[in-house]
Amino acid sequence: MNSIKQFIVLIISLFLYQMVEAADTKFTVEPLFGIETALVRYPEPSRYVTRSTYGARFLYGTTLLSGELEVTEAQSRKDYAGLNQKVEDKSQRAALGIRSTIGLGNYFGIYGRLGARASQGETVVTTAGVSETHKNPLQFDPYAGAGLQLAFASNLALNAGVTLIQNDESHYDSQYTLGLTAHFGKF
Protein backbone atom coordinates (compact mmCIF):
# COMPACT_ATOMS: atom_id res chain seq x y z
CA MET A 1 0.00 0.00 0.00
CA ASN A 2 2.86 2.39 0.75
CA SER A 3 4.30 1.99 -2.77
CA ILE A 4 0.92 2.85 -4.31
CA LYS A 5 0.77 6.08 -2.29
CA GLN A 6 4.31 6.95 -3.40
CA PHE A 7 3.39 6.19 -7.00
CA ILE A 8 0.31 8.44 -6.85
CA VAL A 9 2.39 11.27 -5.31
CA LEU A 10 4.95 10.86 -8.13
CA ILE A 11 2.23 10.99 -10.80
CA ILE A 12 0.64 14.09 -9.29
CA SER A 13 4.06 15.77 -9.00
CA LEU A 14 4.94 15.01 -12.62
CA PHE A 15 1.54 16.22 -13.75
CA LEU A 16 1.82 19.51 -11.85
CA TYR A 17 5.38 20.10 -13.11
CA GLN A 18 4.28 19.41 -16.66
CA MET A 19 1.32 21.81 -16.35
CA VAL A 20 3.61 24.66 -15.29
CA GLU A 21 6.32 23.99 -17.89
CA ALA A 22 4.25 23.08 -20.93
CA ALA A 23 3.37 25.82 -23.38
CA ASP A 24 1.11 23.74 -25.62
CA THR A 25 -1.19 22.11 -23.10
CA LYS A 26 -4.62 20.89 -24.06
CA PHE A 27 -7.62 19.32 -22.38
CA THR A 28 -8.95 16.10 -23.92
CA VAL A 29 -12.17 14.21 -23.23
CA GLU A 30 -12.64 10.57 -24.30
CA PRO A 31 -16.01 8.87 -23.81
CA LEU A 32 -15.21 5.15 -23.47
CA PHE A 33 -16.92 1.88 -24.20
CA GLY A 34 -15.21 -1.44 -23.81
CA ILE A 35 -15.11 -5.12 -23.03
CA GLU A 36 -13.04 -6.55 -20.20
CA THR A 37 -12.20 -9.79 -18.49
CA ALA A 38 -12.32 -9.33 -14.73
CA LEU A 39 -11.92 -11.52 -11.67
CA VAL A 40 -15.20 -11.92 -9.74
CA ARG A 41 -14.57 -13.21 -6.23
CA TYR A 42 -18.10 -14.34 -5.30
CA PRO A 43 -19.35 -17.04 -5.21
CA GLU A 44 -16.29 -19.08 -4.36
CA PRO A 45 -14.23 -20.15 -6.21
CA SER A 46 -13.25 -16.86 -7.88
CA ARG A 47 -13.65 -16.83 -11.67
CA TYR A 48 -13.10 -14.56 -14.64
CA VAL A 49 -16.07 -13.08 -16.48
CA THR A 50 -16.31 -11.00 -19.64
CA ARG A 51 -18.36 -7.84 -19.20
CA SER A 52 -19.00 -4.42 -20.67
CA THR A 53 -17.51 -1.24 -19.29
CA TYR A 54 -18.24 2.39 -20.01
CA GLY A 55 -17.12 5.78 -18.76
CA ALA A 56 -14.86 8.68 -19.66
CA ARG A 57 -11.17 9.54 -19.69
CA PHE A 58 -9.92 13.10 -19.17
CA LEU A 59 -6.41 14.14 -20.22
CA TYR A 60 -4.59 17.38 -19.57
CA GLY A 61 -1.12 18.19 -20.81
CA THR A 62 0.93 17.89 -23.94
CA THR A 63 0.86 15.12 -26.51
CA LEU A 64 4.16 13.77 -25.23
CA LEU A 65 3.12 13.73 -21.53
CA SER A 66 -0.39 14.11 -20.13
CA GLY A 67 -2.00 13.43 -16.81
CA GLU A 68 -5.12 11.29 -17.06
CA LEU A 69 -8.18 10.66 -14.93
CA GLU A 70 -10.49 7.82 -15.94
CA VAL A 71 -13.90 7.07 -14.43
CA THR A 72 -15.63 3.84 -15.47
CA GLU A 73 -18.34 1.42 -14.45
CA ALA A 74 -18.57 -2.26 -15.35
CA GLN A 75 -21.30 -4.79 -14.85
CA SER A 76 -21.98 -8.42 -15.64
CA ARG A 77 -24.57 -11.13 -15.09
CA LYS A 78 -23.90 -14.83 -15.24
CA ASP A 79 -26.58 -17.54 -14.89
CA TYR A 80 -25.68 -21.04 -13.69
CA ALA A 81 -28.73 -23.14 -14.58
CA GLY A 82 -27.34 -26.36 -13.08
CA LEU A 83 -26.92 -24.63 -9.69
CA ASN A 84 -30.13 -22.54 -9.96
CA GLN A 85 -27.89 -19.52 -9.38
CA LYS A 86 -27.49 -16.03 -10.83
CA VAL A 87 -24.46 -13.80 -10.18
CA GLU A 88 -24.63 -10.04 -10.84
CA ASP A 89 -21.46 -8.00 -10.38
CA LYS A 90 -21.07 -4.21 -10.58
CA SER A 91 -17.88 -2.16 -10.14
CA GLN A 92 -17.18 1.58 -10.02
CA ARG A 93 -13.63 2.75 -10.70
CA ALA A 94 -11.42 5.81 -10.81
CA ALA A 95 -7.92 5.72 -12.28
CA LEU A 96 -5.16 8.32 -12.08
CA GLY A 97 -2.08 8.10 -14.26
CA ILE A 98 0.06 9.45 -17.06
CA ARG A 99 -0.12 8.98 -20.82
CA SER A 100 2.32 9.61 -23.63
CA THR A 101 1.32 9.74 -27.29
CA ILE A 102 3.74 9.57 -30.21
CA GLY A 103 2.52 10.72 -33.62
CA LEU A 104 3.22 8.55 -36.65
CA GLY A 105 2.33 11.07 -39.33
CA ASN A 106 -0.65 13.40 -39.54
CA TYR A 107 -3.34 10.83 -38.84
CA PHE A 108 -1.88 8.00 -36.76
CA GLY A 109 -0.40 7.73 -33.32
CA ILE A 110 0.43 5.23 -30.61
CA TYR A 111 0.17 5.78 -26.88
CA GLY A 112 1.25 4.21 -23.63
CA ARG A 113 -0.32 4.77 -20.23
CA LEU A 114 0.28 3.74 -16.64
CA GLY A 115 -1.06 4.58 -13.23
CA ALA A 116 -3.15 3.28 -10.35
CA ARG A 117 -6.85 2.45 -10.20
CA ALA A 118 -9.24 2.52 -7.24
CA SER A 119 -12.15 0.09 -7.50
CA GLN A 120 -15.16 -0.91 -5.42
CA GLY A 121 -18.54 -2.46 -6.04
CA GLU A 122 -20.82 -5.30 -5.10
CA THR A 123 -21.75 -8.80 -6.15
CA VAL A 124 -25.30 -10.12 -5.75
CA VAL A 125 -25.58 -13.91 -5.70
CA THR A 126 -29.13 -15.26 -6.07
CA THR A 127 -29.55 -18.98 -5.35
CA ALA A 128 -33.03 -20.53 -5.63
CA GLY A 129 -34.61 -17.07 -5.33
CA VAL A 130 -32.63 -16.03 -2.22
CA SER A 131 -30.27 -13.08 -2.76
CA GLU A 132 -27.04 -12.43 -0.89
CA THR A 133 -25.06 -9.21 -1.41
CA HIS A 134 -21.28 -9.08 -1.04
CA LYS A 135 -19.68 -5.63 -0.89
CA ASN A 136 -16.31 -5.51 -2.59
CA PRO A 137 -13.95 -3.35 -0.49
CA LEU A 138 -12.04 -0.38 -1.89
CA GLN A 139 -9.04 -1.79 -3.71
CA PHE A 140 -6.04 -0.05 -5.36
CA ASP A 141 -4.40 -1.72 -8.37
CA PRO A 142 -1.61 -0.62 -10.74
CA TYR A 143 -2.30 -0.59 -14.48
CA ALA A 144 -0.41 -0.25 -17.78
CA GLY A 145 -1.76 -0.03 -21.29
CA ALA A 146 -1.16 0.86 -24.92
CA GLY A 147 -3.26 1.87 -27.88
CA LEU A 148 -3.64 3.27 -31.36
CA GLN A 149 -5.07 6.64 -32.32
CA LEU A 150 -6.58 7.59 -35.69
CA ALA A 151 -7.22 11.30 -36.20
CA PHE A 152 -9.96 12.26 -38.65
CA ALA A 153 -10.19 16.00 -37.90
CA SER A 154 -7.95 18.56 -36.23
CA ASN A 155 -9.70 18.02 -32.90
CA LEU A 156 -11.28 14.53 -33.18
CA ALA A 157 -9.70 11.07 -33.08
CA LEU A 158 -10.70 7.44 -32.60
CA ASN A 159 -8.76 5.44 -29.99
CA ALA A 160 -8.49 1.68 -29.50
CA GLY A 161 -6.54 0.41 -26.52
CA VAL A 162 -5.80 -2.44 -24.18
CA THR A 163 -4.99 -2.07 -20.48
CA LEU A 164 -3.75 -4.71 -18.03
CA ILE A 165 -4.70 -4.22 -14.37
CA GLN A 166 -2.96 -6.24 -11.67
CA ASN A 167 -5.79 -7.18 -9.30
CA ASP A 168 -3.70 -9.18 -6.85
CA GLU A 169 -0.28 -10.79 -6.76
CA SER A 170 -0.91 -13.34 -9.51
CA HIS A 171 -3.95 -12.20 -11.53
CA TYR A 172 -4.49 -9.57 -14.21
CA ASP A 173 -7.69 -8.11 -15.57
CA SER A 174 -7.64 -6.98 -19.20
CA GLN A 175 -9.70 -4.10 -20.56
CA TYR A 176 -10.22 -3.42 -24.29
CA THR A 177 -11.67 0.02 -25.04
CA LEU A 178 -12.82 2.19 -27.91
CA GLY A 179 -12.90 5.92 -27.36
CA LEU A 180 -13.67 9.09 -29.28
CA THR A 181 -11.25 11.91 -28.44
CA ALA A 182 -12.20 15.59 -28.52
CA HIS A 183 -9.42 18.17 -27.88
CA PHE A 184 -9.97 21.55 -26.27
CA GLY A 185 -7.20 24.15 -26.15
CA LYS A 186 -4.10 24.69 -28.25
CA PHE A 187 -3.43 22.16 -31.01
Buried (B, 14 or more C-beta within 10 A) or exposed (E): EEEEEEBBEEBEEBBEEBBEEBEEBBBBBBEBEBBBEBBBBBBEEEEEBEBEBEBEBBBBBBBEBBBBBBEBEBBBEBEEEEEEBBBBBBBBBBBBBBBBBEBEEEEEBBBBBBBBBBBBBBBBBBBEEEEEEBEBEEBEBBBBBEBBBEBEEEEEBBBEBBBBBBBEEEEBBBBBBBBBBEBEEEE
